Amino acid sequence: MKCFYHEAQSAHAPKHFFLRGQPAPSPEQPVRADRLKEAVETAGASLVLLPALVTHDTALIDRLKRIHSARYLDFLETVVERWRTLPAASDVVAPNVHPCGHASVYPRHIIGQAGWHMHDMACPMDEGSYTGIIASATTAQAAAVAVVQGETVSYALCRPPGHHAGPERAGGFCFLNNTALAATVLREHYDRVAIIDVDLHHGNGTQDIFWERSDVWTGSVHVDPADFYPFFWGAATEVGEGDGKGFNCNVPLPLGANGIAFLQALSRLLSALAEFKPQAIVIALGLDAHKDDPLAGMTLETEDFYRIGQRLAQVKGPKVIVQEGGYPTDSLGDNLAAFLQGFRRG
């Protein structure tokens, strides 16, 4: 297995985000990547460090425009510079107003645009953020291209993560949807692509991007949004609309669910996937369902990630594994190593 990483991801290093109305240390720090890189080596996989970053890579931007709006991509690139022209502006972009109801007016003012495009307070951006965000997307693209070129499986070590990022919004530490990007690369060569999201949280941005499409099947196991972030999306009744009806599957679990419940839910998800007969797979890998994760929503043990890896490896077809959540604890690297080892032996 080739594992891809771009060192420029470290340029995105927010110190704080808002939690329950208070500024709190952000768990989405470069140290995440450091621990995950160590785990890749522990698992005996090959780590590929990508070359100098091209922030305006034509192929990348073209693919991103298939999953995000042009104005959102422009916002991400320019927001920090524009924000800092405001009188008494904070060092980081932090929205203080959001559209509700049937908002139809796209604002010209940067404060309004920040509220339009950033749906929560977990996505602070500073002068290094755009570089890190593009480097993360570049990593996902490289891993997917490797599979298209003949690799059976690849792993994209991406941070910031991406599965909460929708066509026009950032949220939950996510800015560009790396999982959707990997699926977009695969769709250039395969007619039917599936996304299997095993993060603690529902991949609401991914669901939104493919909501009305039948060529990309989306499925997620996660904590019930009635009790947990992202709160407003991820119910079992959400199955897609239009051409996409029946091509989205959610299996929510109770808050605090353990590894046995998770694996049973994963089996149900994969049974639903079987009808789609995918030709290629993207796995949105979260490690934040572990009992020690600071976001604390499930109670999985490290050995459960080994079993999850084993089970996912048994799904037929080439696969791109895209790193989503999983935050710094003493167990983080062990959890990734267990997943990769289980996957290899599956």
N, C-alpha and C positions, 0 to 999 in steps of 0.2 A: 504494500500500500504506500502510495506517495502522499505525503502530507505537505500542504502548501501554507506559506506564511509570508507576509510582507512587513518588514521592520518598521515602515512608516506608519503603521497603525498606532504606534506609541505616541504619535503627535496629538492624538485625542486623549486628553488626560484630565477630565473634569474632577475637581476636588470635592465638590458638594452637589447634592440635589435636594429637592424638598420632599420630606417624608412626614406625613401627618401634620403639615403646616410648619414644620421646623427644618432649617438647613441641617443636613446630615452628611457624613462622609460618604462619597459615592463608592459603591462596590465595583463599579465598572471602570477599573483602572488598568494600566499596562501590566501590572503584576499578574493579572489573570493570564495573559499570554505567556508570561515567563513560566508560570507553573504548568500550563498546558504543553508548552514546548518540552519541558523536562519529562512530562508524561509520555509524549510521543517517542522520545528516546528510550524510556523505560520499556515501552511496548515493543521496541525493536523495529519501529517503522522508519522510513526514510523521510527526513525533513528537507523540503526544497525551499530555500530562501529566494524570493522573487527579486528581480533586478530593479534598477532605479525606477521610481514611480513616474508614470505619465498621467497627470491629472486630467488631461483632455484627450484621452485615448478614444479615438473615433468609434471603434467597435464597442467599447464599454458604454459610452454615452448613448449610442444607438440602441443598445439592449436595455439600458435603464429607461429610455423614453418609451419602451413598450410596456413598462410596468409602473412608471411614475409620470406625472404630468410635467410638461416642460417648465411651467412656472414654479413648481415645487423644486425641481432641480436647480433652477436659477436662484431660488430663495436660499437653498442650502449653501450655494457657492458665495453669495453676496451678503448674507444676513449679518454676519459679525461686523464687517466694515460699516454697513449702514446703521446698525444698532449703535455703534460707538460714536456716531455723529449726534445722537440725542443728548440734550442737556442732562447732566447728572446721571447718565446711564450706568448701569452696573457693568462689571467686566465681562460677565457672561450673559448670553441672551436668555431671558426668562420671561415668558408671556404672562400678562396679568389680566387678559380678557379673552374670552372664547366665544365663538358663535354658538347659539342654541336655537332650537326650533328649525324653521325653514329659512335659514340664512341664505341669501342669494347674491349679495353684493360682495365682490372680492375687493378688499381694501387696497388703496395705494400706499397707505402709511405703514411703516415697518412694524409698529406696535400691533396694528390689526393683522398684518400678515403673519407675525409670530404666533398670534392666537389662532389664526386659521390653520397654520401648518403644524403646530406643536400641541398635541391634544392633552398633554399632561406636563408636570413639572420635573420629569425625570430625564430631560434631554438638554441640559445646559450645553452651550457651544461657546468656545473661545477661539483665539486666533489659530490654534493648531487643529481644530476639530475637523474642518473640511478635508485636510490632508489625510487624517486618520480614517475618516469615513470612506473616502475614495480608495484608500489602500485596502480597507476591509473588503469592499466590493471587488477590487482587482483580484484579491485572493480567491474569492468565490468563483469568479470568472475563470481563473487559471485552473482551478481544480476541475471545473466542469469541462473545460476544453480538453484537459488531459484524458477524461473519460471518453469524450467524443473521438479522440485520437487513438483510443485503444486500451487505455487502462481499465481494468475491471472495476476498481473502486479507488476513490481518492477522498482525502479529508482536507477541508478548508478551515484553517484556524483563524476565525474571523472575530475581531472585536473593533468597534462596537458591533453588537449583534444586529439582527435585522427583522425578525418575524413579526414585530408589532408595527412596522412601517408599512403604511398603506399607500395607495396611489398619490395622495396629497398630504400625508401627515407623518410626523414623527411621534414616537411614544415609547415608553418603557425601555429607555436607553437605546432605541433603534431609530435609524435615519434612512438608510437604504436597505431594501429587502434582499439580502444576500441569498436567501433560499429561493425566492422567486426569480432572482437573476440566474442562479444555477439551472433552474427549470427552464428558463428562457433559452439558455445556451443548448440544453439537451433537446428542446423542441425544434431546433434547427435541423436535427438529424433523426428524431424519433417522433412518430405520430401521437403516441400516448405516453405521457409522463405523469408519475405520481409523486406526491409529497407526503411524507410521513413525519409528523411533528411529535416528538416525545419530550418536549420541554415541559417544565412545571406549569407554565402559563399557556393559555390558548394563543395560537398564532393568528391573531385577528387581522393583521395587515395582509398576511398571505391569503387568508380566506377572502378578504375584500378584493384583492387583485384578481383572483380567479373565479369570483362568485358567479359569473354568467358564462363561464367557459366549460366546454365538455372535453377539451383536449388535455387538460391538466386536472387530475383528481387530487383533492386535498383532504387530509385526515389528521386528526389531532387527539391525543390523550392528554388531559390536563385537569387541574382543580376546577371544580364547578364555579363558573363566574358569578353565581349568586352570592358567593362568599369571598371572592378573590379576584385580583387583577387578571384581565382587563375589565372585569365587571359587566360590561355591556354586550359582550360577544362571546360565543363559545357554547351555546346551548345545544343539546342533542336535536332540537327541532330545526336547526339551521342546516339546510341541505342544498342551498344554491337556488338560483332563479333563472328563468329563461332557458337558454341552451345548457346552463350549468346545473339545472335542477337534478338532484340525485348524484352529483359529482363532488359533494362536500359531506364529510362525515365527522361528527364530534362525539367523543366518548368522555364526558366529564366525570370526575371522581370526587368523593367527599374530601373536604379539607382534612389533612392528616393521614390520607390513605397510605398503606404500606406497599412493599414490593410485590406481594402476592396479588393484591388488588390491581396494581399497575399492570402486571404481566397478563392478568385475565382480560383487562380492558384492551391491551395491545392485541391480544388474540382476536377479540371482537372486531377491532379496527381492521386487522389484516384479512379477516374473513369478508368484510365489506369490500375491501380493496380487490379481492380475487376476481370479482365480476368484471372489473375494469380491464384486467389483463395488461398491466403496464409494460412498456418496452424498456423503460429506464426509470430510476428512482432517485429522488432527493430525500435524504434524511436530515431533518432539522433537529440537531442533537442538543438537548438541554441536559445539564448535569445538576440543575438546581432543585430537582426533586429529592436530593439527598437530605437526610435528617439534620445535618449540621449547616446546611446552606443558610446564609443570613436572611434570605427571603422566606424561609420557613413555611412551606405549604404542604409538603408530604414527608414521609418518614422512611424513604428508601435507604438501604445499606449499600456499601460499595459493591458487594457481590451481586446485587440486583442489576447493576449496570453491565456486569459480565453476561448475565442471562438475557438482558435486552439486546446486547450486541449479538449474541448467538442467534436470537430469534430473528432479528432484522437481516442478518446475513443469509438466512434461508429463503428470503424473498427473491425470486428469480429476476435477473436483469442487472445491468451495470448500475453502479450507485455512486452518488456524490454525497458525502457527509459534510454538512455545514454546521459549524459551531454556533449555537445560540447562547442560552443562558448557562449559569454555573459560575458562582462567585467565590472570592478567595476564602478558603478554609484550609485546614491541614489535610483535608480529604479530597480536595478538588483534583489534584493530579492523579491520585489513586483511582478516582472515579473514571477519568478518561482512560487511563491505562487499562482498567478492568473492561471497559466497553470495547476498546480496540482489540484486546486479547480475546474476548468473547466473540467478537466479530470474526476475527481471523480463524477461530476454531469452529465457527458455526457452519 
